[in-house]
């Protein structure tokens, strides 16, 4: 079994800050393994995720940016 990476390891691997990795993980945009309150990352999965992002960019597809208008209908909140 391969060693799982921490957010700090992933941040160093991709050249981002640990805070960015944590935020993207919470938003569900980075594949991770949830171990109780901890989040860990498989190196192979991170490599595949990056390759997928790279292909998406090269094919003209982009991910939806934060704050972009949603096409989904709004749902009413129950208070």
DSSP file (Angstrom, degrees, kcal/mol; ACC not computed):
  #  RESIDUE AA STRUCTURE BP1 BP2  ACC     N-H-->O    O-->H-N    N-H-->O    O-->H-N    TCO  KAPPA ALPHA  PHI   PSI    X-CA   Y-CA   Z-CA
    1    1 A X              0   0    0      0, 0.0     2,-0.2     0, 0.0     3,-0.1   0.000 360.0 360.0 360.0 135.4    0.0    0.0    0.0
    2    2 A X        -     0   0    0      1,-0.1     2,-0.1     0, 0.0     0, 0.0  -0.480 360.0 -98.3 -79.3 150.6    1.3    3.4   -0.9
    3    3 A X        -     0   0    0     -2,-0.2    40,-0.5     1,-0.1     2,-0.2  -0.419  37.1-123.5 -66.1 137.8    1.7    6.1    1.7
    4    4 A X        -     0   0    0     38,-0.1     2,-0.3    -2,-0.1    38,-0.2  -0.601  24.7-128.4 -82.7 146.7   -1.2    8.7    1.8
    5    5 A X  B     -A   41   0A   0     36,-3.8    36,-2.1    -2,-0.2     2,-0.2  -0.656  11.3-134.8 -96.1 150.3   -0.3   12.3    1.4
    6    6 A X     >  -     0   0    0     -2,-0.3     4,-2.3    34,-0.2     5,-0.2  -0.463  34.3-101.1 -89.7 171.1   -1.3   15.2    3.6
    7    7 A X  H  > S+     0   0    0     32,-0.3     4,-2.7     1,-0.2     5,-0.2   0.862 126.1  54.9 -60.5 -35.3   -2.6   18.5    2.4
    8    8 A X  H  > S+     0   0    0      2,-0.2     4,-2.1     1,-0.2    -1,-0.2   0.893 107.4  49.3 -65.0 -40.0    0.8   20.0    2.9
    9    9 A X  H  > S+     0   0    0      2,-0.2     4,-2.1     1,-0.2    -2,-0.2   0.923 112.8  46.7 -63.4 -44.8    2.3   17.2    0.7
   10   10 A X  H  X S+     0   0    0     -4,-2.3     4,-2.4     2,-0.2     6,-0.2   0.912 110.2  53.6 -64.5 -42.5   -0.2   17.9   -2.0
   11   11 A X  H  X>S+     0   0    0     -4,-2.7     5,-2.0     1,-0.2     4,-1.2   0.918 111.0  45.7 -58.5 -44.5    0.4   21.6   -1.8
   12   12 A X  H  <5S+     0   0    0     -4,-2.1    -1,-0.2     1,-0.2    -2,-0.2   0.876 111.7  53.6 -65.8 -37.2    4.1   21.1   -2.3
   13   13 A X  H  <5S+     0   0    0     -4,-2.1    -2,-0.2     1,-0.2    -1,-0.2   0.881 119.9  30.7 -65.1 -40.2    3.5   18.7   -5.2
   14   14 A X  H  <5S-     0   0    0     -4,-2.4    -1,-0.2    -5,-0.1    -2,-0.2   0.437 109.5-113.6-104.2  -0.1    1.3   21.1   -7.1
   15   15 A X  T  <5S+     0   0    0     -4,-1.2     2,-0.2     1,-0.3    -3,-0.2   0.824  75.7 116.4  75.9  31.4    2.8   24.4   -6.1
   16   16 A X      < -     0   0    0     -5,-2.0    -1,-0.3    -6,-0.2     2,-0.2  -0.680  68.9 -92.2-119.9 176.8   -0.2   25.7   -4.1
   17   17 A X     >  -     0   0    0     -2,-0.2     4,-1.9     1,-0.1     3,-0.3  -0.588  29.3-119.6 -88.5 154.1   -0.7   26.6   -0.5
   18   18 A X  H  > S+     0   0    0      1,-0.2     4,-2.8    -2,-0.2     5,-0.2   0.872 115.2  58.7 -57.7 -36.0   -2.1   24.1    2.1
   19   19 A X  H  > S+     0   0    0      1,-0.2     4,-2.4     2,-0.2    -1,-0.2   0.892 104.9  49.6 -61.1 -38.9   -5.0   26.5    2.7
   20   20 A X  H  > S+     0   0    0     -3,-0.3     4,-2.7     2,-0.2     5,-0.2   0.921 110.7  49.7 -64.4 -44.1   -5.9   26.3   -1.0
   21   21 A X  H  X S+     0   0    0     -4,-1.9     4,-2.2     1,-0.2    -2,-0.2   0.923 111.6  48.7 -61.9 -44.5   -5.8   22.5   -0.9
   22   22 A X  H  X S+     0   0    0     -4,-2.8     4,-2.6     2,-0.2    -1,-0.2   0.926 112.6  48.2 -60.7 -44.8   -8.0   22.4    2.2
   23   23 A X  H  X S+     0   0    0     -4,-2.4     4,-1.8     1,-0.2    -2,-0.2   0.920 113.1  46.5 -64.0 -44.6  -10.5   24.8    0.6
   24   24 A X  H  <>S+     0   0    0     -4,-2.7     5,-2.8     2,-0.2     6,-0.7   0.847 112.1  52.2 -67.3 -33.6  -10.7   22.8   -2.6
   25   25 A X  H ><5S+     0   0    0     -4,-2.2     3,-1.5    -5,-0.2    -2,-0.2   0.941 108.9  48.9 -65.7 -47.7  -11.0   19.6   -0.7
   26   26 A X  H 3<5S+     0   0    0     -4,-2.6    -2,-0.2     1,-0.3    -1,-0.2   0.855 109.5  53.4 -60.2 -34.6  -13.9   21.0    1.4
   27   27 A X  T 3<5S-     0   0    0     -4,-1.8    -1,-0.3    -5,-0.2    -2,-0.2   0.532 116.7-116.8 -78.8  -5.6  -15.6   22.1   -1.8
   28   28 A X  T < 5S+     0   0    0     -3,-1.5    -3,-0.2    -4,-0.3    -2,-0.1   0.708  82.7 117.7  80.7  20.3  -15.2   18.6   -3.2
   29   29 A X      < +     0   0    0     -5,-2.8     2,-0.5    -6,-0.2    -4,-0.2   0.552  64.1  58.7 -98.6  -8.5  -12.9   19.6   -6.1
   30   30 A X  S    S-     0   0    0     -6,-0.7     2,-0.1    -5,-0.1    -2,-0.1  -0.985  88.8-119.5-120.2 128.1   -9.9   17.5   -5.0
   31   31 A X        +     0   0    0     -2,-0.5     2,-0.3    14,-0.1    11,-0.2  -0.436  48.3 158.3 -66.0 134.7  -10.2   13.7   -4.7
   32   32 A X        -     0   0    0     -2,-0.1     2,-0.5     9,-0.1     9,-0.2  -0.937  42.4-116.4-150.7 169.3   -9.4   12.6   -1.1
   33   33 A X  E     -B   40   0B   0      7,-3.4     7,-2.5    -2,-0.3     2,-0.6  -0.963  26.8-142.3-112.6 128.1   -9.9    9.9    1.5
   34   34 A X  E     +B   39   0B   0     -2,-0.5     2,-0.5     5,-0.2     5,-0.2  -0.828  20.3 178.0 -95.2 119.9  -11.8   10.9    4.6
   35   35 A X  E >   -B   38   0B   0      3,-2.8     3,-2.1    -2,-0.6     2,-0.4  -0.818  64.5 -66.6-120.8  87.5  -10.4    9.3    7.7
   36   36 A X  T 3  S-     0   0    0     -2,-0.5    -1,-0.0     1,-0.3     0, 0.0  -0.548 118.0 -15.2  66.0-123.0  -12.5   10.6   10.6
   37   37 A X  T 3  S+     0   0    0     -2,-0.4    -1,-0.3    -3,-0.1     2,-0.3   0.455 124.3  89.9 -90.2  -0.2  -11.7   14.3   10.8
   38   38 A X  E <   -B   35   0B   0     -3,-2.1    -3,-2.8   -32,-0.0     2,-0.4  -0.668  61.2-152.3 -98.7 151.0   -8.6   14.0    8.6
   39   39 A X  E     +B   34   0B   0     -2,-0.3   -32,-0.3    -5,-0.2     2,-0.3  -0.985  17.5 178.6-119.8 131.3   -8.3   14.2    4.8
   40   40 A X  E     -B   33   0B   0     -7,-2.5    -7,-3.4    -2,-0.4     2,-0.4  -0.890  14.2-143.2-130.6 163.2   -5.6   12.3    3.0
   41   41 A X  B     -A    5   0A   0    -36,-2.1   -36,-3.8    -2,-0.3     2,-0.5  -0.965  10.4-132.4-132.3 139.7   -4.7   12.0   -0.7
   42   42 A X     >  -     0   0    0     -2,-0.4     4,-2.4   -38,-0.2     5,-0.2  -0.801  17.4-139.9 -89.7 131.4   -3.4    9.2   -2.9
   43   43 A X  H  > S+     0   0    0    -40,-0.5     4,-2.5    -2,-0.5     5,-0.2   0.895 103.1  52.2 -57.7 -41.9   -0.5   10.3   -5.1
   44   44 A X  H  > S+     0   0    0      1,-0.2     4,-2.2     2,-0.2    -1,-0.2   0.884 110.0  48.6 -63.2 -38.5   -1.8    8.3   -8.0
   45   45 A X  H  > S+     0   0    0      2,-0.2     4,-2.6     1,-0.2    -1,-0.2   0.891 110.6  50.1 -69.4 -39.8   -5.3    9.9   -7.7
   46   46 A X  H  X S+     0   0    0     -4,-2.4     4,-2.5     2,-0.2    -2,-0.2   0.917 110.7  50.4 -63.8 -42.9   -3.8   13.4   -7.5
   47   47 A X  H  X S+     0   0    0     -4,-2.5     4,-2.2     2,-0.2    -2,-0.2   0.918 112.7  46.3 -60.3 -44.0   -1.7   12.6  -10.6
   48   48 A X  H  X S+     0   0    0     -4,-2.2     4,-2.4     2,-0.2    -2,-0.2   0.892 111.2  52.3 -66.1 -40.0   -4.9   11.4  -12.5
   49   49 A X  H  X S+     0   0    0     -4,-2.6     4,-2.3     2,-0.2    -2,-0.2   0.918 110.7  47.6 -61.3 -45.0   -6.9   14.4  -11.3
   50   50 A X  H  X S+     0   0    0     -4,-2.5     4,-2.5     2,-0.2    -2,-0.2   0.903 110.9  51.1 -63.8 -41.4   -4.2   16.8  -12.6
   51   51 A X  H  X S+     0   0    0     -4,-2.2     4,-2.5     2,-0.2    -2,-0.2   0.898 110.0  50.2 -62.5 -40.1   -4.1   14.9  -15.9
   52   52 A X  H  X S+     0   0    0     -4,-2.4     4,-2.4     2,-0.2    -2,-0.2   0.909 111.0  48.5 -64.6 -42.4   -7.9   15.2  -16.2
   53   53 A X  H  X S+     0   0    0     -4,-2.3     4,-2.2     2,-0.2    -2,-0.2   0.900 111.4  50.6 -63.0 -40.5   -7.7   18.9  -15.5
   54   54 A X  H  X S+     0   0    0     -4,-2.5     4,-2.3     2,-0.2    -2,-0.2   0.919 111.5  46.8 -64.5 -44.1   -5.0   19.3  -18.1
   55   55 A X  H  X S+     0   0    0     -4,-2.5     4,-2.0     2,-0.2     6,-0.3   0.897 110.8  52.9 -63.8 -40.8   -7.0   17.5  -20.7
   56   56 A X  H  <>S+     0   0    0     -4,-2.4     5,-1.9     1,-0.2    -1,-0.2   0.898 111.0  46.8 -61.9 -40.7  -10.1   19.5  -19.9
   57   57 A X  H ><5S+     0   0    0     -4,-2.2     3,-1.1     1,-0.2    -1,-0.2   0.899 112.2  49.6 -67.7 -41.1   -8.1   22.7  -20.4
   58   58 A X  H 3<5S+     0   0    0     -4,-2.3    -2,-0.2     1,-0.2    -1,-0.2   0.795 109.8  51.8 -69.5 -28.2   -6.6   21.5  -23.7
   59   59 A X  T 3<5S-     0   0    0     -4,-2.0    -1,-0.2     2,-0.2    -2,-0.2   0.338 120.3-106.7 -90.5   6.3  -10.0   20.5  -25.0
   60   60 A X  T < 5S+     0   0    0     -3,-1.1     2,-0.3     1,-0.3    -3,-0.2   0.449  79.8 128.5  84.5  -1.0  -11.5   23.9  -24.3
   61   61 A X      < -     0   0    0     -5,-1.9     2,-0.3    -6,-0.3    -1,-0.3  -0.687  34.8-176.1 -86.2 142.3  -13.6   22.6  -21.3
   62   62 A X        -     0   0    0     -2,-0.3     2,-0.2    -3,-0.1     3,-0.0  -0.945  26.4-110.4-132.1 157.7  -13.2   24.5  -18.1
   63   63 A X        -     0   0    0     -2,-0.3     2,-0.2     1,-0.1   -10,-0.0  -0.546  45.6 -92.0 -83.6 154.9  -14.6   24.0  -14.6
   64   64 A X        -     0   0    0     -2,-0.2     2,-0.1     1,-0.1    -1,-0.1  -0.464  43.9-127.6 -67.7 130.3  -17.2   26.4  -13.3
   65   65 A X    >   -     0   0    0     -2,-0.2     3,-1.8     1,-0.1     2,-0.1  -0.464  29.4 -93.4 -79.9 151.9  -15.7   29.2  -11.4
   66   66 A X  T 3  S+     0   0    0      1,-0.3    -1,-0.1    -2,-0.1     3,-0.1  -0.400 112.7  25.5 -61.0 135.5  -16.8   30.1   -7.9
   67   67 A X  T 3  S+     0   0    0      1,-0.3    -1,-0.3    -2,-0.1     2,-0.1   0.368  87.1 138.0  90.9  -5.0  -19.5   32.8   -8.0
   68   68 A X    <   -     0   0    0     -3,-1.8    -1,-0.3     1,-0.1     2,-0.1  -0.424  65.3 -93.7 -72.3 150.2  -20.7   31.9  -11.5
   69   69 A X        -     0   0    0     -3,-0.1     2,-0.3    -2,-0.1    -1,-0.1  -0.378  41.3-129.5 -65.7 140.0  -24.4   31.9  -12.0
   70   70 A X        -     0   0    0      1,-0.1     4,-0.1     2,-0.1    -1,-0.1  -0.652  10.5-155.1 -91.9 146.8  -26.0   28.5  -11.5
   71   71 A X        +     0   0    0     -2,-0.3     2,-0.2     2,-0.1    -1,-0.1   0.511  69.0  99.6 -93.6  -7.5  -28.4   27.0  -14.1
   72   72 A X  S    S-     0   0    0      1,-0.1    -2,-0.1     3,-0.0     3,-0.1  -0.538  85.5-103.2 -78.6 144.2  -30.0   24.9  -11.4
   73   73 A X        -     0   0    0     -2,-0.2     2,-0.1     1,-0.1    -1,-0.1  -0.379  39.4-107.1 -66.8 145.1  -33.3   26.1  -10.0
   74   74 A X        -     0   0    0     -4,-0.1     2,-0.4    -2,-0.1    -1,-0.1  -0.419  30.9-141.2 -70.3 145.4  -33.1   27.7   -6.5
   75   75 A X        -     0   0    0     -2,-0.1     2,-0.2    -3,-0.1    -1,-0.0  -0.873  17.4-114.2-110.2 145.7  -34.5   25.7   -3.7
   76   76 A X        -     0   0    0     -2,-0.4     2,-0.4     1,-0.1     0, 0.0  -0.538  27.9-132.6 -76.5 138.4  -36.5   27.2   -0.8
   77   77 A X        -     0   0    0     -2,-0.2     2,-0.6     2,-0.0    -1,-0.1  -0.724   8.9-141.0 -91.8 140.4  -34.8   27.0    2.6
   78   78 A X              0   0    0     -2,-0.4    -2,-0.0     1,-0.1     0, 0.0  -0.898 360.0 360.0-100.0 122.5  -36.8   25.9    5.6
   79   79 A X              0   0    0     -2,-0.6    -1,-0.1     0, 0.0    -2,-0.0   0.405 360.0 360.0-103.2 360.0  -36.0   27.9    8.7
